[in-house]
Amino acid sequence: MFVVAELSRDLQEFVANYSVDRRNTDSLKWDALQERYGDPTLLPMWVADMEFQTPVAVRQALTERVQQGVFGYSLTPDSYYEAFFQWQKERHGITLQKDWVRFDTGVVNSLYAMVKWLTDPGDEVVILQPVYYPFANAIKDNDRKVLSVDLLSGDKGWAIDFEALEKTFKHHTIKLLIFCSPHNPVGRIWTEAELVKVLALCRQYGVQLVSDEIHQDYEAELGQFKSVLTVADGTYQDDVIVLTAPSKTFNLAALLNSHVIIPDPDKRESYDAFIKTIHQTEGSLLGRVAAEAAYRHGGPWFDKLRGVIAYNYSVLKETLAEIPEVKVADLQGTYLAYVDLAPIVPADGLTDFVQKACGLAVDYGAWFSPKDKTYIRLNLATDPKYVATAADRLAEQLKFRKK
Ligand SMILES: Cc1ncc(COP(=O)(O)O)c(C=O)c1O
C-alpha cells in the first residue's frame, strides 16, 4: 500500500460538509447502473458530475427564488452578467461583453446546433479523438461525417498532431473544427503556443473553430488555462465561438444553463437567424439563479474542491504506480483521469475486468475513440473514499492478472 500525504484538515472538513449519498435520488450516475451497466452494485466512477453539494449560497439563492412561487417567463438580470463576467475576468483574464452572450440549455445542445448551423449534411467535421463522445454524436446524428485527427500519445503525454491537422485542412473541405479545451478525456490544458497553432491553421484554411471550454475552471495549477478568446492578446477573438457553462464547476448540470459566446457581430447575426429556426430558448431561470450565486460566492468552495480533486488524483496515481505498465494521463485540467490498462488487460476483456473483477462503472475509452479500447476514464470529483476504493480494487486486480 502506498502512502499518500493526508488530506488536509480543511479539505477533510469540505468533504464532511458537502459529500452526499446520491443513491435513490434519481441520479443518473448512481441510479441508472442496472440500466446502463446491468449491475446496480457497481461503484460509479463514470459520468462527469459530483457527490458534492453546491455552495450554500447557491442553495440559498435557489430556495429564495422558489419561495417566490412564480416561474413565468424571465429576463436575465444585469447582475447575472456582472457575476459571470467577473468570474471570467478574475479566473481567466477574459473580458466579455453582454451582446456576445447567448444562452442555451446545455453545451451538448449547443454542439448539435453548431453542427447544424455551420455545416451541411454530408460534410466532414473535424474533431480530435479521443474526445467527449457527444462531439461525434452531434456530427453523426446530424448526417455529417466525423473526421478525427487523432491526438498523439507518447512519453510526454497527449498532444495535437499538427501535421495531420494541416494535411486534413488542406486535402478536405472542412468548415468546422470542434475543439475541447481543457480536453476531456485526456486532461490536457493546451498551451498558448498550441492554441495559436490551431487557430492559425483554422484561419489559414477558413475553418470555423468552436471551442468547448466547459472544463475551464479545473486547472491543476491556477492560471494555466487560456481561452481561445484571449490567446495572442485576443488576435483570434472574432474567429472563434466558445461554449461554456457553470455546470461542471459548481455541479449544476441538471439546471440546464449554458453560454454560447460569439464576439464577431456577423457570426452572431447569422447564429441568431439560425437558432430561432431550432428553438427560441430563454434559457433556464433556476439555472441562472444558481449560476449567479455560484459565480458571486462560490470561489472559496471551488478552490477547496480543486484541492480534493488534486488529492484524489494523487491517490489514484500513487496506488497505480505499483503497476508501472499502467499509464495514468497527467491531470492538467478537468477532473477526469484517463487510464490505459494495456498491456495487462486486453481490449476484449476490459468490461469483465472493470465490472466483474473490480465492481466499477467507468466511461470506456472506446466511447471516446474507436482506438482506445484498453482505456478507462475515472471521475475524481467525488468523496476520496470512493477514489481510494476504486484505486485499490484496480491495483489489486491488476496485480493479480500480472502474476
Ligand atoms: C467537454 C464537455 N462538454 C460538455 C459537457 C456536457 O455539457 P452539458 O451538460 O452542458 O450539455 C461535458 C460533460 O461532461 C463535457 O465534458
The ligand as a Tripos MOL2 file, in Angstrom:
@<TRIPOS>MOLECULE
LIG
   16    16     1     0     0
SMALL
NO_CHARGES

@<TRIPOS>ATOM
      1 C1        -16.3160   18.5810  -22.7790 C.3       1 LIG1
      2 C2        -17.7370   18.5490  -22.2900 C.ar      1 LIG1
      3 N1        -18.6700   19.2870  -22.9110 N.ar      1 LIG1
      4 C3        -19.9520   19.2840  -22.4940 C.ar      1 LIG1
      5 C4        -20.3530   18.5140  -21.4260 C.ar      1 LIG1
      6 C5        -21.7840   18.4960  -21.0120 C.3       1 LIG1
      7 O1        -22.3370   19.7450  -21.0580 O.3       1 LIG1
      8 P1        -23.8920   19.9800  -20.8020 P.3       1 LIG1
      9 O2        -24.2740   19.1880  -19.5910 O.co2     1 LIG1
     10 O3        -23.9720   21.4630  -20.6010 O.co2     1 LIG1
     11 O4        -24.6090   19.5340  -22.0250 O.co2     1 LIG1
     12 C6        -19.4130   17.7260  -20.7600 C.ar      1 LIG1
     13 C7        -19.8320   16.8710  -19.6380 C.2       1 LIG1
     14 O5        -19.1140   16.0500  -19.1680 O.2       1 LIG1
     15 C8        -18.0820   17.7480  -21.1920 C.ar      1 LIG1
     16 O6        -17.1350   17.0230  -20.5950 O.3       1 LIG1
@<TRIPOS>BOND
     1     1     2 1
     2     2     3 ar
     3     2    15 ar
     4     3     4 ar
     5     4     5 ar
     6     5     6 1
     7     5    12 ar
     8     6     7 1
     9     7     8 1
    10     8     9 2
    11     8    10 1
    12     8    11 1
    13    12    13 1
    14    12    15 ar
    15    13    14 2
    16    15    16 1
@<TRIPOS>SUBSTRUCTURE
     1 LIG1         1 GROUP 0 **** ****
